[in-house]
Amino acid sequence: MVVFGVDPGSTRVGFALLDGESRNWLHVQCLELTGLPEHLRYTTIERYVSALCDVFNPEEMAIEKLIWGKNRNNLLQISECRGVVKLVAYKRAIKVFEYFPTEIKSLTTGYGHEEKAGIVRTLQAETGFDLLPLFDDTSDAMAIAWIHVLMRNNRAIES
């Protein structure tokens, strides 16, 4: 089973596709959207997510939940990005699972407020994948996919 991990953002979106059985990373990338007008940002996300789904045929998607912060404009853009990504999944009957950032950190490292470097170290130790020099968005997408596979294998998630 292939899991598609997504860390949505307003200027970058992290993607990680993980084979849940072999635990091999199939694709890991950060989509850079800085400077693109809104219509190109969202159509680019849609085309890119669709192409990854065509190539890797994921059965499930794990995406970071939105948490409220100080920058409302940024939150709206992230929310719209999430909507585009989830719509692609829903149109393809891909099951979508959502995780809070603190939940991802806690399940990855044991501490819900862990720094990004701690997440990277844990993922390197657990998966053997050299994560440097990736954007935080990419390592976050990897953590989301990794946690989803672990939760699924521990039967915390039902099909």
Secondary structure, 3 states (H helix, E strand, C coil): CEEEEEECCCCEEEEEEEECCCCCEEEEEEEECCCCCHHHHHHHHHHHHHHHHHHHCCCEEEEECCCCCCCHHHHHHHHHHHHHHHHHHHHCCCEEEEECHHHHHHHHHCCCCCCHHHHHHHHHHHHCCCCCCCCHHHHHHHHHHHHHHHHHHCCCCCC
